[in-house]
Structures are given as C-alpha cells and as structure tokens.
Amino acid sequence: MSWKVEALLAGVPLPFRGEELSAFAKVPLAGPVRVTREGLVGDHQADRKHHGGPHMAVHIYPLDHHPFWQRELGGHELLAQPGAFGSNLAIRNLDETMVRIGDRFRLGSALVEVSQPRMPCWKIEHRFGQKGMVATIIETARCGWYFRVIEEGVAKAGDMLELDEGDRTPWTLAEVFTAIANPRAQTSAPRLLAMGDCELLAPQWREKARRKAEGMGGA
C-alpha cells in the first residue's frame, strides 16, 4: 500500500502571539529533502521543550480532515494550505483509523515509524482564531500523528509513502488517542496498562496511559 506525497513542508520560528515565536506554520519545500532522526532538514521548532526530538521527528496531519474543518469553521482561508495544522507531509486517503502504532513506512529512501498521536494544544485555536477546536479534536480523534526516523534518507514531493511493515501493535492511532486523551472514552485499566507497556509507543504517551490506568484503579 502506498500514498503519494503531495508536499514536504517545513517551518521557521516566526512571531505567533506577542513576542512568542512558533514554527507552527509550514510551507512546501522544493526539491529533495534530507530526512534525519530530528526531522526534515529546514524544519524548526521554537519550543524544543514540547516539540521536536526523535519521537516527534516528522508530523502528518491528514489532508482528508480539511473538508471536515471547513464545515466546522464555516470556511477558513488557512485550510487551502497543506501546512495549516503544522504538518510536514501532505498526503490524502490516509488517516488515524488506518495506521497503527509501530507501523513502518518508506518515505523516499528514509524509513519512518509511527511513534505517537499528536496531542492538540492552544496553538491550533490561536492560529485559526477559533475556540473549541482542541475539544473537537479530542472528541473525534482527528489528531494527526508523528513518525520517528529509523533510517535516514532523502524524500521529495511526488514520492510515495509506502507501507513497509504493519500490524506491529493491535491499536490504531485513533484507538490510542481516544483511550488515552479522551476523558470520556470507554476503555479499561488493563487496556491502558498494555499501551503503557508498549515500547513502540513514545514514552510520554506510555506515561499518560499508565497514569490514567492508575486513576481507574489499575495496578
């Protein structure tokens, strides 16, 4: 299975809110792009405490969610841009219900692995000037996700994101995100503890799963 990469995108720190900088807004890159364990060469994060690093190297937010947000927001000019949600990859026909934690893909000559969902934050609402988007993402699991880079390489627009190895865990991104991030999710402590023990899930999400399980009375 494979999906065409319509664009690879990167951002640089720019004024975002007052004096605060953010590289949230991404723009397409021309030509071949080096994919390293820290992400795409040319992509930056202003807040390295909460963004970036090997478990958040490459971000994808499905283009198929843009029509949903057009309806939710009553139209928004940012949704015409593939990097509206800070995505490094512009891809269609692939979403959180189709991808599992640990799935590996070839991105050009690089090998990437699904590491974690993307937890929404206030920056999404600030960028769009709309309240309630974070709550909607948590409710619908339209969260996007991150890849870690297993083998560095080069990729460009027009390449294929090709599934290399799937079904390495039993949970889709949507299932993991809902179980851990949605406070109203119908889940169980044993299920959360299993996620917390999964080495293919990024450490911060494993910790979130364990804490939630403990709150439910899990061991």
N, C-alpha and C positions, 0 to 999 in steps of 0.2 A: 504494500500500500504506500502511496506517495501523494504529496501535495505540493503544488507549485508555490515557490517563494516569490510573492509579487514585489516585495521590497525588503531590504535590510535597513534598519533605522538606528540612529544614534542621537544623543542629545548632549549639550554642554550646559554648565551652570549659568542660569540667567535670572534676573530679578523675578521673583514669584509673588511674594507677599511682603510688602515693605522692603526692608533690607535683606530679607531672607532669599537665598538663592535655591534654585532647583533645576535639575536636568530632566524634569518630567516630560516636557515636550520633545518628541523625537521627529527627526526629518530623514528622508531616504538618503542612503549613501550610494555614491556612484562607483561602479567597478568592483573588483574583487575586494573582499573584506576579510581580514585576519580574525579568526575566532579563537580566543585564548581562554585559559581557565578563569580569567577575570571578566570575560565577556568580549564583545566586539571592540576591536581597536577603533578608537574615535568616540566611543560612548563613555560618558562620565556620570558620576553620582555626586551631588553636592553634600548629601548627608550619608557619609560612609558608615555611620553607626547603625542605621536602619536599612540601608540599601547597598547592593553590590556584594562582592565576595563570591567564593566558588559555588555556593548553593543558590545564588541568585545571579548567575552569570548572564543568562540570556532570557529575556522576558517575552512572552507571547500573549497577546490579548486578541481573541478570535474576531476577525472582521465580520463574521456572521452575527455578532452581537450588536453591531452598529444599527441595523434597522429596528431592533428592539428599543434601543435608546432614543432613536428618532421619534418613535411613538411615545415613549415615556416622557421625553422632554419637550415634545411638541416641535421637534426640529431643532437642530443646532449646527452652526457652520463648522465647528470642530470635527463633527462626525464624518465630514468629507475627507479627513486626513487619516491615513493609516496609523499614525502615531498618536492619535488623540488620547489614548489611555496609557501612553508610555511604553508601547510595545516595540521590541527590537525586530520582530518578524511580522510581516503582513501575509497572512495565509487564510484561505477560505475552506469551508467544508470540513473543519476540524474543531471540536470543542471539548469542554471538560468532561462530557459524558462518554467520550470516545478514547480517552487517554488514561492510562494507569500510572500510578507512582512506580518509578523504576523503568518505564518504557524507554528504549533507546532508539534514536533516530540518527540517520546520516543527514548532516546539513552541509552540502558541498562535500569537502573532504574531511570535515570535522565529525566527531561522534559525540552526540549530546544525550543526556539522560534526564528524564523528568524528576525533579527533586522536591517540589512543593507547590501548593497553590499560592496565589498572590493574595495577601491579606489587604483589603482596601483601607485607605486612610483618608484623612481630611483633604489631602491634596487633589483628589479626584473632584470633590464637590467645589473646591476653590477654583480649579481650572475651568470647570463648566459653569460656575456661578449658580449651582443648583443644590439645594439641600435635599437630603433623603436618598442620595444615590448609594451611599455606603450601606444603608439598611436594605435597599433593594438588591444590591449585590449579595449580601449575606442571605437574604431570603431566597434568591433564585439561583445561587451558585454560579453566576456569570462572573467569575473571579479572575480568569486567566491563570497562567502558571509560569514557573521558572524551570529552566534547564541548567544543570551543571555540565561542564565540558569534560568528557572522558578522554578524548583525543583532540588536540588542537588541529586546526586546519584552515582552509580558506573557503568562503562561500560568496555568492553574488546573487542579485536579483535574476530570476529565471531558473535557478537551480531548483531541485526537488528536495523537500523534506521527506525522507524515505524511512519507513519503519524498519528497524534493523533487528530488534528483539522486543517482543511484547509479553504481556501476561506474567511479569516477574513478581507482581503482587496481586492480591484479589480485589483491590479497590481502585475505582476511577477517581480522577481529580475531584469530580463533583461529590462523590461519596465522602472522601476525606475532608473536603472543605465543609460540607454540611455537618458531618458528625462532630468536627472539632470547633468550627467557628460559629455555627448557628445555635444559639442558646435554646431554641425551641425544637431542635432536631430530635427525632425518635431514634435513640441509639442506646447502647448499653456500656457498662463499665468494661466488661471483657473485650468488647469490640474496640473500645478506645485504648485499652491496655495493649492489644495486639498491634495497633497503629503505633503506639509509643515504643514498642519493641522492634519496629521495622527499621533496619539500618538504611534502607533506601530512601526513607523519608527524612527531610532535612531536620537537624537537631532541634531547632526552635519549635517546629510543629510536633515533634515527638514529645517535647516537654509540655506543650499545650495539651496534647492528648492525655498525658499522664495526670496532669493537674485536674483536668475535667473528670477523669475517671475517679480520682481520689474524692472529688466533690460529690460524686454519685455513690460513694461508699465502696469503691473498688480498692483492692489491696495495693 
